[in-house]
Amino acid sequence: MAMEMRNFQLRLEATAYMHLQRTKLAIFINTVEWWFIREFSESARHQARYASDLKLCGGAAMKQISCDQEGNRM
């Protein structure tokens, strides 16, 4: 009887440990995914801003656009 209880306890601990590891992995994957989405969306925003700056400046005849410290047009 004691051996069965010990086996049950070990299985329970192993299951809890596996769930903990899966949770940690899921959190890590979500964090990496969030970072990639943030980086690529910021990159896309900067590219769109650059394209609109080219249109504003007449393409080839570019003039200097003044920006504040954050890089936003003034």
Protein Blocks (a to p, Z undefined) as FASTA:
>chain_A
ZZmmmmmmmmmmmmmmmmmmmmmmmmmmmmmmmmmmmmmmmmmmmmmmmmmmmmmnopmm
pcdddddfkopaZZ
